[in-house]
Amino acid sequence: MTNFQRYHDLSEQAWALLEPHLHGLKGQRGGIARDNLLFINTVLWILRTGAPWCDLPPEYGK
């Protein structure tokens, strides 16, 4: 997957504040998330557009 950022994605500064509070990081119990930033940006896209999950742009994955 290529590295992209849309205008509604989290900024690097916002991500730096949020990332330490998310589960699924290396060294924590349980499963390790593949890409928390991509997941958060995907959820934000859904919330901002009001589109259903099946209409996600391909850049956000399945």
Buried (B, 14 or more C-beta within 10 A) or exposed (E): EEEEEEEEBBEEEEBEEEEEEBEEEEEEEEEEBEEBBBBBBBEBBBEEEEEEEEEBEEBBEE
